């Protein structure tokens, strides 16, 4: 390709490291909800933990505190 050739269109896909909660392992103990510094995790209907990905700062504290290892940090595409 010549040095002055136009660039092809590029699609940028943002990626973020986010907590993913395995509902089979989660006991809804609430440890992750209590420790989260930005309150991006909440307990819904006392049956599941929900994540607000827009609020998450990728600190991994929830992953470290989970007693059942139900939370893992994974790269997610938006």
ZABA-891849 format. One record per residue: residue in one letter; residue number from 1; x, y, z of N, C-alpha, C, O in turn. Coordinates in nm, 4 decimals. Example, Ala and Ser with C-alpha at 12.3 -4.5 7.8 and 13.67 -1.06 7.14 Angstrom:
('a', 1, (1.3190, -0.5690, 0.7800), (1.2300, -0.4500, 0.7800), (1.3200, -0.3300, 0.7800), (1.4236, -0.3319, 0.8465))
('s', 2, (1.2850, -0.2250, 0.7080), (1.3670, -0.1060, 0.7140), (1.2900, 0.0030, 0.7870), (1.3409, 0.1138, 0.8039))
END
This chain:
('x', 1, (0.0855, -0.1168, 0.0000), (0.0000, 0.0000, 0.0000), (0.0901, 0.1230, 0.0000), (0.1832, 0.1301, 0.0802))
('x', 2, (0.0650, 0.2194, -0.0874), (0.1458, 0.3415, -0.0925), (0.1346, 0.4205, 0.0373), (0.0341, 0.4131, 0.1080))
('x', 3, (0.2387, 0.4953, 0.0668), (0.2446, 0.5716, 0.1919), (0.1320, 0.6729, 0.2046), (0.0885, 0.7022, 0.3159))
('x', 4, (0.0838, 0.7268, 0.0937), (-0.0207, 0.8294, 0.1019), (-0.1603, 0.7746, 0.0715), (-0.2526, 0.8522, 0.0466))
('x', 5, (-0.1768, 0.6440, 0.0731), (-0.3073, 0.5822, 0.0466), (-0.4014, 0.6056, 0.1638), (-0.3575, 0.6057, 0.2788))
('x', 6, (-0.5313, 0.6256, 0.1364), (-0.6269, 0.6447, 0.2467), (-0.6407, 0.5168, 0.3291), (-0.6280, 0.4056, 0.2778))
('x', 7, (-0.6663, 0.5359, 0.4552), (-0.6849, 0.4217, 0.5446), (-0.8252, 0.3644, 0.5282), (-0.9207, 0.4375, 0.5022))
('x', 8, (-0.8359, 0.2375, 0.5430), (-0.9670, 0.1727, 0.5405), (-1.0409, 0.2066, 0.6695), (-0.9789, 0.2396, 0.7706))
('x', 9, (-1.1705, 0.1985, 0.6655), (-1.2500, 0.2250, 0.7857), (-1.2141, 0.1231, 0.8936), (-1.2018, 0.0035, 0.8671))
('x', 10, (-1.1979, 0.1727, 1.0133), (-1.1611, 0.0877, 1.1258), (-1.2703, 0.0977, 1.2309), (-1.3132, 0.2073, 1.2670))
('x', 11, (-1.3143, -0.0155, 1.2791), (-1.4116, -0.0176, 1.3876), (-1.3382, -0.0481, 1.5170), (-1.2711, -0.1506, 1.5291))
('x', 12, (-1.3514, 0.0415, 1.6129), (-1.2874, 0.0219, 1.7427), (-1.3910, -0.0352, 1.8380), (-1.4975, 0.0231, 1.8582))
('x', 13, (-1.3587, -0.1487, 1.8958), (-1.4485, -0.2132, 1.9908), (-1.3872, -0.1990, 2.1295), (-1.2857, -0.2620, 2.1589))
('x', 14, (-1.4481, -0.1166, 2.2154), (-1.3938, -0.1011, 2.3506), (-1.4001, -0.2328, 2.4273), (-1.4943, -0.3107, 2.4124))
('x', 15, (-1.2994, -0.2559, 2.5087), (-1.2958, -0.3765, 2.5915), (-1.2744, -0.3329, 2.7355), (-1.2107, -0.2311, 2.7626))
('x', 16, (-1.3278, -0.4100, 2.8251), (-1.3147, -0.3777, 2.9660), (-1.3096, -0.5073, 3.0457), (-1.3779, -0.6047, 3.0143))
('x', 17, (-1.2274, -0.5058, 3.1489), (-1.2209, -0.6189, 3.2404), (-1.3345, -0.6019, 3.3406), (-1.3368, -0.5052, 3.4167))
('x', 18, (-1.4276, -0.6951, 3.3405), (-1.5459, -0.6851, 3.4267), (-1.5667, -0.8131, 3.5060), (-1.5280, -0.9213, 3.4617))
('x', 19, (-1.6283, -0.8007, 3.6242), (-1.6621, -0.9209, 3.6996), (-1.7777, -0.9947, 3.6330), (-1.8786, -0.9348, 3.5959))
('x', 20, (-1.7611, -1.1244, 3.6188), (-1.8679, -1.2098, 3.5667), (-1.9063, -1.3032, 3.6805), (-1.8208, -1.3697, 3.7389))
('x', 21, (-2.0350, -1.3078, 3.7115), (-2.0839, -1.3838, 3.8262), (-2.1471, -1.5144, 3.7791), (-2.2415, -1.5140, 3.7001))
('x', 22, (-2.0945, -1.6246, 3.8280), (-2.1487, -1.7573, 3.7970), (-2.2630, -1.7846, 3.8949), (-2.2398, -1.8102, 4.0131))
('x', 23, (-2.3846, -1.7791, 3.8455), (-2.5018, -1.7947, 3.9326), (-2.5097, -1.9335, 3.9954), (-2.5775, -1.9516, 4.0965))
('x', 24, (-2.4415, -2.0310, 3.9371), (-2.4411, -2.1658, 3.9954), (-2.3566, -2.1712, 4.1223), (-2.3814, -2.2537, 4.2102))
('x', 25, (-2.2570, -2.0834, 4.1318), (-2.1689, -2.0822, 4.2489), (-2.2058, -1.9742, 4.3505), (-2.1733, -1.9861, 4.4687))
('x', 26, (-2.2730, -1.8696, 4.3048), (-2.3049, -1.7561, 4.3921), (-2.4100, -1.7953, 4.4959), (-2.5147, -1.8506, 4.4624))
('x', 27, (-2.3802, -1.7657, 4.6223), (-2.4748, -1.7925, 4.7312), (-2.5478, -1.6654, 4.7744), (-2.6248, -1.6679, 4.8704))
('x', 28, (-2.5245, -1.5556, 4.7048), (-2.5845, -1.4251, 4.7335), (-2.5554, -1.3837, 4.8778), (-2.6428, -1.3317, 4.9471))
('x', 29, (-2.4322, -1.4073, 4.9219), (-2.3936, -1.3707, 5.0588), (-2.3824, -1.2194, 5.0760), (-2.3957, -1.1683, 5.1872))
('x', 30, (-2.3579, -1.1474, 4.9659), (-2.3506, -1.0020, 4.9713), (-2.2132, -0.9455, 5.0018), (-2.1983, -0.8235, 5.0088))
('x', 31, (-2.1125, -1.0293, 5.0201), (-1.9779, -0.9785, 5.0493), (-1.9292, -0.8848, 4.9390), (-1.8727, -0.7793, 4.9678))
('x', 32, (-1.9507, -0.9222, 4.8143), (-1.9052, -0.8401, 4.7018), (-1.9784, -0.7060, 4.6978), (-1.9190, -0.6028, 4.6668))
('x', 33, (-2.1067, -0.7085, 4.7292), (-2.1875, -0.5865, 4.7294), (-2.1368, -0.4904, 4.8364), (-2.1243, -0.3705, 4.8116))
('x', 34, (-2.1080, -0.5428, 4.9549), (-2.0611, -0.4586, 5.0658), (-1.9223, -0.4006, 5.0411), (-1.8948, -0.2883, 5.0833))
('x', 35, (-1.8339, -0.4749, 4.9735), (-1.6951, -0.4305, 4.9584), (-1.6733, -0.3405, 4.8368), (-1.5731, -0.2692, 4.8312))
('x', 36, (-1.7630, -0.3419, 4.7411), (-1.7432, -0.2651, 4.6174), (-1.7343, -0.1152, 4.6470), (-1.8274, -0.0576, 4.7033))
('x', 37, (-1.6221, -0.0514, 4.6092), (-1.6037, 0.0906, 4.6411), (-1.6921, 0.1848, 4.5597), (-1.7087, 0.3007, 4.5976))
('x', 38, (-1.7489, 0.1377, 4.4492), (-1.8330, 0.2243, 4.3661), (-1.9782, 0.1762, 4.3586), (-2.0576, 0.2283, 4.2803))
('x', 39, (-2.0116, 0.0770, 4.4402), (-2.1484, 0.0250, 4.4498), (-2.2059, -0.0170, 4.3141), (-2.3206, 0.0142, 4.2819))
('x', 40, (-2.1250, -0.0878, 4.2356), (-2.1747, -0.1330, 4.1047), (-2.2421, -0.2693, 4.1124), (-2.2975, -0.3165, 4.0130))
('x', 41, (-2.2381, -0.3329, 4.2288), (-2.3038, -0.4623, 4.2481), (-2.4226, -0.4451, 4.3421), (-2.4139, -0.3734, 4.4419))
('x', 42, (-2.5325, -0.5106, 4.3099), (-2.6514, -0.5043, 4.3948), (-2.7151, -0.6426, 4.4035), (-2.7000, -0.7255, 4.3139))
('x', 43, (-2.7862, -0.6653, 4.5129), (-2.8620, -0.7895, 4.5283), (-3.0038, -0.7628, 4.4789), (-3.0683, -0.6671, 4.5217))
('x', 44, (-3.0512, -0.8475, 4.3894), (-3.1863, -0.8336, 4.3351), (-3.2743, -0.9457, 4.3888), (-3.2403, -1.0635, 4.3775))
('x', 45, (-3.3861, -0.9087, 4.4464), (-3.4865, -1.0042, 4.4970), (-3.4265, -1.1120, 4.5871), (-3.4826, -1.2209, 4.5990))
('x', 46, (-3.3155, -1.0830, 4.6494), (-3.2446, -1.1756, 4.7390), (-3.2096, -1.3080, 4.6711), (-3.1874, -1.4088, 4.7382))
('x', 47, (-3.2049, -1.3072, 4.5370), (-3.1764, -1.4317, 4.4657), (-3.0579, -1.4232, 4.3704), (-3.0089, -1.5259, 4.3235))
('x', 48, (-3.0108, -1.3010, 4.3412), (-2.8984, -1.2880, 4.2490), (-2.8263, -1.1553, 4.2691), (-2.8834, -1.0586, 4.3195))
('x', 49, (-2.6999, -1.1529, 4.2288), (-2.6204, -1.0304, 4.2332), (-2.6128, -0.9759, 4.0914), (-2.5792, -1.0480, 3.9975))
('x', 50, (-2.6444, -0.8477, 4.0773), (-2.6424, -0.7828, 3.9465), (-2.5279, -0.6831, 3.9394), (-2.4901, -0.6234, 4.0402))
('x', 51, (-2.4727, -0.6653, 3.8194), (-2.3616, -0.5744, 3.7952), (-2.4064, -0.4577, 3.7093), (-2.4808, -0.4755, 3.6129))
('x', 52, (-2.3605, -0.3375, 3.7446), (-2.3776, -0.2200, 3.6598), (-2.2426, -0.1939, 3.5933), (-2.1578, -0.1277, 3.6530))
('x', 53, (-2.2199, -0.2440, 3.4710), (-2.0876, -0.2359, 3.4094), (-2.0388, -0.0936, 3.3843), (-1.9180, -0.0700, 3.3804))
('x', 54, (-2.1301, 0.0014, 3.3672), (-2.0903, 0.1398, 3.3435), (-2.0245, 0.2013, 3.4663), (-1.9461, 0.2954, 3.4542))
('x', 55, (-2.0555, 0.1491, 3.5835), (-2.0035, 0.2027, 3.7090), (-1.8748, 0.1338, 3.7525), (-1.7952, 0.1930, 3.8254))
('x', 56, (-1.8532, 0.0113, 3.7099), (-1.7397, -0.0698, 3.7545), (-1.6063, -0.0042, 3.7182), (-1.5890, 0.0456, 3.6069))
('x', 57, (-1.5119, -0.0047, 3.8135), (-1.3789, 0.0529, 3.7898), (-1.2717, -0.0555, 3.7759), (-1.1526, -0.0248, 3.7780))
('x', 58, (-1.3121, -0.1797, 3.7621), (-1.2203, -0.2921, 3.7360), (-1.1198, -0.3162, 3.8475), (-1.0066, -0.3562, 3.8204))
('x', 59, (-1.1581, -0.2931, 3.9701), (-1.0629, -0.3061, 4.0814), (-1.0406, -0.4515, 4.1239), (-0.9399, -0.4804, 4.1886))
('x', 60, (-1.1297, -0.5427, 4.0903), (-1.1212, -0.6867, 4.1207), (-1.1378, -0.7221, 4.2678), (-1.1132, -0.8364, 4.3063))
('x', 61, (-1.1783, -0.6279, 4.3497), (-1.1963, -0.6576, 4.4921), (-1.3066, -0.7618, 4.5107), (-1.2961, -0.8488, 4.5971))
('x', 62, (-1.4109, -0.7533, 4.4307), (-1.5210, -0.8497, 4.4418), (-1.4733, -0.9913, 4.4109), (-1.5149, -1.0874, 4.4757))
('x', 63, (-1.3869, -1.0031, 4.3125), (-1.3303, -1.1328, 4.2754), (-1.2497, -1.1901, 4.3914), (-1.2592, -1.3089, 4.4222))
('x', 64, (-1.1714, -1.1056, 4.4547), (-1.0847, -1.1504, 4.5644), (-1.1634, -1.1890, 4.6895), (-1.1225, -1.2793, 4.7626))
('x', 65, (-1.2759, -1.1218, 4.7151), (-1.3505, -1.1436, 4.8398), (-1.4504, -1.2589, 4.8303), (-1.4933, -1.3109, 4.9333))
('x', 66, (-1.4880, -1.2995, 4.7107), (-1.5938, -1.4001, 4.6944), (-1.5530, -1.5342, 4.7555), (-1.4557, -1.5953, 4.7112))
('x', 67, (-1.6276, -1.5809, 4.8580), (-1.5896, -1.7050, 4.9257), (-1.6110, -1.8311, 4.8418), (-1.5498, -1.9343, 4.8692))
('x', 68, (-1.6964, -1.8239, 4.7408), (-1.7229, -1.9425, 4.6585), (-1.6568, -1.9350, 4.5212), (-1.6756, -2.0238, 4.4380))
('x', 69, (-1.5790, -1.8284, 4.4973), (-1.5114, -1.8065, 4.3684), (-1.6123, -1.7970, 4.2532), (-1.5844, -1.8386, 4.1408))
('x', 70, (-1.7299, -1.7416, 4.2838), (-1.8334, -1.7265, 4.1817), (-1.8045, -1.6100, 4.0878), (-1.8637, -1.6001, 3.9804))
('x', 71, (-1.7132, -1.5218, 4.1284), (-1.6819, -1.4044, 4.0472), (-1.5445, -1.4208, 3.9842), (-1.4462, -1.4502, 4.0522))
('x', 72, (-1.5397, -1.4013, 3.8535), (-1.4119, -1.3999, 3.7824), (-1.4067, -1.2744, 3.6966), (-1.5088, -1.2303, 3.6437))
('x', 73, (-1.2889, -1.2178, 3.6831), (-1.2711, -1.0997, 3.5993), (-1.2445, -1.1475, 3.4569), (-1.1534, -1.2266, 3.4326))
('x', 74, (-1.3251, -1.0983, 3.3637), (-1.3115, -1.1391, 3.2238), (-1.3159, -1.0174, 3.1330), (-1.3806, -0.9174, 3.1643))
('x', 75, (-1.2467, -1.0267, 3.0204), (-1.2505, -0.9186, 2.9223), (-1.3832, -0.9272, 2.8490), (-1.4192, -1.0312, 2.7938))
('x', 76, (-1.4553, -0.8157, 2.8496), (-1.5860, -0.8105, 2.7848), (-1.5846, -0.7027, 2.6772), (-1.5276, -0.5955, 2.6976))
('x', 77, (-1.6463, -0.7299, 2.5642), (-1.6621, -0.6312, 2.4578), (-1.7929, -0.5570, 2.4806), (-1.8925, -0.6159, 2.5227))
('x', 78, (-1.7917, -0.4299, 2.4528), (-1.9139, -0.3498, 2.4667), (-1.9949, -0.3587, 2.3414), (-2.1018, -0.2983, 2.3325))
END
